[in-house]
Every structure is written in C-alpha cells, then in structure tokens.
Amino acid sequence: MTSGRVVPLTTSLDASEPYDVCIIGSGPAGTILGWSLAERGIRTLILESGSNLFYWLFDRRLRHLARYDFTGNTEYPLKNTRARMLGGTSNFWTGRCTRFHVSDFEPNPYTPDGNPWPFKYGDLEPYYERAENSLKVRGNDFSEYVPPRKNPLPPSPGQGISTLKSLLAGAEVAVDSSPTSAPEKGYRFFRIQDEILPGFLSSPHGTLVTGANVTRLIPDGEGRIAEAEVRTMDGIRKVARGKIFVVACGGIETPRLLLHSRSREFPNGIGNGNDMVGRGFNDHPAVNFFASIRHARNTLSPFGTIARSHQYYDSFRSEGLGSVLLVFRQAWFFPHHNLPLLGLSKISNLPKAVLNVMGRMTKPTLYIGGTIEMRVSDSNRVVLSDRNKDCFGNPLAHLVFDYADEDLRTLERSRELIRGIYRKLGATDVEEIEVSWSRHHQSTCRMGDDPGTSVVDRNLRVHESPNLYLCGSEVFVTGGAMQPCLTISALAHRLADHLASRLGEPRGAVRVPGPAQG
Ligand SMILES: Cc1cc2nc3c(=O)[nH]c(=O)nc-3n(C[C@H](O)[C@H](O)[C@H](O)COP(=O)(O)OP(=O)(O)OC[C@H]3O[C@@H](n4cnc5c(N)ncnc54)[C@H](O)[C@@H]3O)c2cc1C
C-alpha cells in the first residue's frame, strides 16, 4: 500500500484492506476533511475525478461530466459553475470567506417545515475559527451587525478602511471596516490543492487518487456502504473499500451519485427512502445597479474601493422574506463589472457597452449590488436526467429550478432599498443591469433530526446508512445570503472531530505541518 502521495488507481484500490475513511471529491470540503483526519493518524483515501487544469480544459469527457440539464424560470447558468479537477470549484472561486449570521441558524421565515438547523451558531463557532485558520482568512466583517470574532486576524496591509465609508455614511449606511474577508494571499488566489492538499499528502496516512470517477456506491445488504465503484476514462474499473465513506462532490454531484446508486436495498437511491435527496436547491441571485454620484472631496478613491454592509441583512425577514447582503464598489472604470454585465458576451452590444464605459469613465460611478437568500423550495431539485448520459452511460443531473414568489419579492425589495440609497446620495443615471448568480449550490441533501424532512443527521451521517456521510453546502438547511465556503470548511472540521471520536483517535498520530495558525 502506498500512502502519503498521489498514487495510480491500480496500486491503491481493489486488493487493499479498507481505508478508515474514503472521501469522494477533493474540493474544499473533501480536502479539509481529509487533511484533518490524516493529521490525526486516520488512514484516509481521497478519490478525485479530475486532476489538473490541462485535463479540465481539454478533456471533453471530463467537462461533459460537469454538465447538467436544466428546467426552470431562472435563466440559471449551466457552464462553469463547477470544476472537475483537484481542488474542485476552489479553482474558480472569488475567495470570499464569511461566516453565516447567528439569525441564519435560528428559525426564520425560510426554515423548511419540520426541518430547523439541528444546531446553533454557537455550536459552529469553534469550527469557524479553525476554518479561518485553515483558509488563512484575513480581514473581517467587523461591524455591529455581525457577531464579534475571537482572535480575528487583522486585515492585510492595503485592506484599509474603505473610503466608501464616509460617502455611505451620508446615506446612513454602515459598512464593514474591512472591505473583504478572504485568504491573506488575496482573494481569488487561494487554491485548495496548493494550500491544504500538500499537508494531506505529506502525511503517511493520506492517499490521493486522481482520475478516479466514483460511479456508484455499493451497499452490503445491511445499509452499510461496502465499496465505491471507481472508473477511469480509459476503461479501468476498480473498487475502493472504506470503513466510512464521505461524499463531498458538491451540491449537484452529491445528490446525483446518491440517486444513481440504486440497488435492491435502496431502490430509490441511497438516503432517498423519503424522497428528499436533491430537494431544496438554492443559490444567491444578486441585483446589480450602477449610477453616477456627486461626492465630497476625499470620499472617493481614484483607484476604486469596495465595501459591504450587513445592516439590512435581516430587514426583510419581518416581511416573511429572505436576507440580503449589500456590496458597494466605487470606481471611474469597472473592468470587472461593466464588461461582462453590460452584455459584451453579445457582439451586437459592443457599441452600447463601449459608450457606456466611456461615459462612466468621465464621472465617478457607484455600483451597488444586493445578494439575496432564496426560499428553500422542495420543488427545486436535482433529479437524474432522462435524456443525457455521461461517458460511463450514467444519467447526468437535471436541475429543476424556479423562483418562488418570495424570491421575486425579496429581489424587488432589494431594488427598492438600493434605489433609496442612491436617492439619499443624490445619484443620477441609476441603471439596473441583469440579475447575476453566485454559483453556490446549496441544500440538496439537508441536515436535520427528522429523517422525514432531511437526508443527513446533525453529524452529517445519511439517516439510512450507518457509515455514509456527506460534506458540503448540500447539507445546509437554509442558504442565508453569505458565501458558503467558510461554513463548508467549518462543517468539514466538525465532521473530522466526529469521525475521529467514532473511529477512536489512533495512538501515535503523526502531526503533519498544516496551514499557519494566523
Ligand atoms: C465563479 C465562482 C465563484 C465563487 N466564489 C466563492 C466565494 O467567493 N466564496 C465562497 O465561499 N464560495 C464561492 N464559490 C463557491 C465555492 O467554490 C464552492 O461552494 C466550493 O468550492 C464547494 O466546495 P465542495 O468541496 O463542496 O465542492 P467542489 O469544490 O465542487 O468540489 C467537488 C469535487 O468533487 C469532485 N467530484 C465530483 N463528482 C465526483 C465523482 N463522482 N467522483 C470523484 N470525484 C468527484 C469534483 O471533481 C470536485 O473536485 C464560488 C463558485 C464559483 C463557481
């Protein structure tokens, strides 16, 4: 048995004794969990379907595996929402690392019937701290509207208090004192495979197999998962054995794998005895506005600045609606926001876009966006496609996803809120552009105490199987309006504690160097 490095499929599977834990997926969820387990001396295998960027870009079969069918009224993006490669979707992400609010864990208008969060914010708090250390998060949401953190890491140099703060004070908007909470090396540049995976691989207890597509989970006849069927693009078929299996394939592929793994024992798919697998899909749509603003001297930076406000997070909940997070960006030129959002994807829009950008360059522009929480509707769900198959002959996922009336009302209330802020600032030319999506795939295998309304229990174990766990944003009960990855990472640390105590932490665990403790 080869451990502690990337090994070929043929030498690591089939003949081996079971691993303590077999994790499927090497995104933030799978890698942080694997690293935390291997660090304690627990023999851990990570199976990852992709490998490096080259294969992701040029292997059409791999890209096809990340596609899904879609039905719905939301114009939801299908492409580039997930990466099948080492590190998973952290290869694409923007690096924002934010905690959920305390109120997200409390019963609120969007709590699904009979399915509250099975724990409180305070229960997750120590794991948030560990996740912030693992992801080396700097900056903070420092403001009176978010819970104070113990030992917050200071903002990086250059993450100073936004010049937007004084401008927005004129509209009675309080912004965080740090523009972003992100990995210290800069948001966008933190890749899980570069920052966390080396710790896993340097442990003698960690084994990684790439190019390993898990196509089916195979039960033993008594509800336990005995094996994972693994297939390669060049036709090799193997099985991986584990005492415990954790599926960490993201909010679309995790339910797809469970639904597809039908057997006599699980005729509707694993964990789907109550038809809950795949239900509740939600993301974070955002309304986007631009306007020209008058401003006092020294309130705007020529280089542009960004700020966020949690002030209105809970305001719409009293109306039975979702939460909202506001983001402000000021600049004379918006290379990031203007070009894609003004429709440069369509060449016919080019003249309009160029004129728009040129017009905006002559006067300061304030972008305001409002990212909202969606209602967790059980009719929004991942099912198996009856039209399209992957290269192994298995059905692709099919996402059914409509706005609920409450989502449309929350978007509308956010528009009113933003227009009101512009009015107070004396803004002119207020222009709304199309709704954008955050590509956060959430709540498709929710956690809860009642197997009738959830898929996994409070420890993330699938209710119907004693040795199968899930880890990722698919277990979120509600989605809030915050980015998911810090909460995913906190849940991975929490799950590592649970599995270690269940397996009995091995003696003589070798501690491997991990990410710096800030
Ligand atoms: C453009 C963009 C920007 C984003 N920005 C942010 C942000 O700023 N902050 C934030 O918190 N979140 C952000 N996200 C979301 C964030 O990237 C995801 O929430 C996070 O990566 C999910 O982690 P995960 O490990 O659960 O899943 P993933 O990262 O999707 O990883 C799943 C892994 O499982 C593998 N896999 C899937 N199926 C199989 C199989 N059958 N067999 C073997 N392996 C399999 C995949 O190849 C992949 O490596 C962003 C996402 C996108 C697309």
The ligand as a Tripos MOL2 file, in Angstrom:
@<TRIPOS>MOLECULE
LIG
   53    58     1     0     0
SMALL
NO_CHARGES

@<TRIPOS>ATOM
      1 C1        -17.1710   31.6290  -10.0080 C.3       1 LIG1
      2 C2        -17.3520   31.1410   -8.5990 C.ar      1 LIG1
      3 C3        -17.0200   31.9930   -7.5390 C.ar      1 LIG1
      4 C4        -17.2000   31.5560   -6.2140 C.ar      1 LIG1
      5 N1        -16.8240   32.3840   -5.1990 N.ar      1 LIG1
      6 C5        -16.9780   31.9910   -3.9190 C.ar      1 LIG1
      7 C6        -16.5620   32.8280   -2.8370 C.ar      1 LIG1
      8 O1        -16.0580   33.9160   -3.0170 O.2       1 LIG1
      9 N2        -16.7520   32.3720   -1.5760 N.ar      1 LIG1
     10 C7        -17.3180   31.1590   -1.3220 C.ar      1 LIG1
     11 O2        -17.4870   30.8300   -0.1590 O.2       1 LIG1
     12 N3        -17.6890   30.3370   -2.3360 N.ar      1 LIG1
     13 C8        -17.5260   30.7170   -3.6190 C.ar      1 LIG1
     14 N4        -17.8870   29.8780   -4.6440 N.ar      1 LIG1
     15 C9        -18.4510   28.5620   -4.3100 C.3       1 LIG1
     16 C10       -17.3520   27.6060   -3.8470 C.3       1 LIG1
     17 O3        -16.3630   27.4930   -4.8420 O.3       1 LIG1
     18 C11       -17.9910   26.2570   -3.5700 C.3       1 LIG1
     19 O4        -19.0050   26.4450   -2.6120 O.3       1 LIG1
     20 C12       -16.9870   25.2590   -3.0060 C.3       1 LIG1
     21 O5        -15.9330   25.0540   -3.8890 O.3       1 LIG1
     22 C13       -17.6970   23.9400   -2.7500 C.3       1 LIG1
     23 O6        -16.7690   23.0530   -2.1970 O.3       1 LIG1
     24 P1        -17.0060   21.4760   -2.2480 P.3       1 LIG1
     25 O7        -15.7440   20.8450   -1.8110 O.co2     1 LIG1
     26 O8        -18.2400   21.1560   -1.5160 O.co2     1 LIG1
     27 O9        -17.3250   21.1540   -3.7890 O.3       1 LIG1
     28 P2        -16.4050   21.3690   -5.0750 P.3       1 LIG1
     29 O10       -15.4340   22.4610   -4.8520 O.co2     1 LIG1
     30 O11       -17.3180   21.4850   -6.2280 O.co2     1 LIG1
     31 O12       -15.5820   20.0110   -5.1740 O.3       1 LIG1
     32 C14       -16.1870   18.7900   -5.5090 C.3       1 LIG1
     33 C15       -15.0950   17.8610   -6.0140 C.3       1 LIG1
     34 O13       -15.6640   16.5770   -6.2070 O.3       1 LIG1
     35 C16       -15.1680   16.0270   -7.4280 C.3       1 LIG1
     36 N5        -16.1600   15.0610   -7.8880 N.ar      1 LIG1
     37 C17       -17.4290   15.3120   -8.2590 C.ar      1 LIG1
     38 N6        -18.0560   14.1550   -8.5720 N.ar      1 LIG1
     39 C18       -17.1460   13.1670   -8.4040 C.ar      1 LIG1
     40 C19       -17.2030   11.7540   -8.5640 C.ar      1 LIG1
     41 N7        -18.3170   11.1250   -8.9520 N.pl3     1 LIG1
     42 N8        -16.0750   11.0240   -8.3150 N.ar      1 LIG1
     43 C20       -14.9370   11.6390   -7.8920 C.ar      1 LIG1
     44 N9        -14.8390   12.9820   -7.7210 N.ar      1 LIG1
     45 C21       -15.9450   13.7310   -7.9610 C.ar      1 LIG1
     46 C22       -15.0190   17.2310   -8.3390 C.3       1 LIG1
     47 O14       -14.1180   16.9800   -9.4010 O.3       1 LIG1
     48 C23       -14.5080   18.2910   -7.3570 C.3       1 LIG1
     49 O15       -13.1030   18.2740   -7.2680 O.3       1 LIG1
     50 C24       -17.7170   30.2610   -5.9590 C.ar      1 LIG1
     51 C25       -18.0330   29.4120   -7.0290 C.ar      1 LIG1
     52 C26       -17.8530   29.8370   -8.3370 C.ar      1 LIG1
     53 C27       -18.1950   28.9160   -9.4650 C.3       1 LIG1
@<TRIPOS>BOND
     1     1     2 1
     2     2     3 ar
     3     2    52 ar
     4     3     4 ar
     5     4     5 ar
     6     4    50 ar
     7     5     6 ar
     8     6     7 ar
     9     6    13 1
    10     7     8 2
    11     7     9 ar
    12     9    10 ar
    13    10    11 2
    14    10    12 ar
    15    12    13 ar
    16    13    14 ar
    17    14    15 1
    18    14    50 ar
    19    15    16 1
    20    16    17 1
    21    16    18 1
    22    18    19 1
    23    18    20 1
    24    20    21 1
    25    20    22 1
    26    22    23 1
    27    23    24 1
    28    24    25 2
    29    24    26 1
    30    24    27 1
    31    27    28 1
    32    28    29 2
    33    28    30 1
    34    28    31 1
    35    31    32 1
    36    32    33 1
    37    33    34 1
    38    33    48 1
    39    34    35 1
    40    35    36 1
    41    35    46 1
    42    36    37 ar
    43    36    45 ar
    44    37    38 ar
    45    38    39 ar
    46    39    40 ar
    47    39    45 ar
    48    40    41 1
    49    40    42 ar
    50    42    43 ar
    51    43    44 ar
    52    44    45 ar
    53    46    47 1
    54    46    48 1
    55    48    49 1
    56    50    51 ar
    57    51    52 ar
    58    52    53 1
@<TRIPOS>SUBSTRUCTURE
     1 LIG1         1 GROUP 0 **** ****
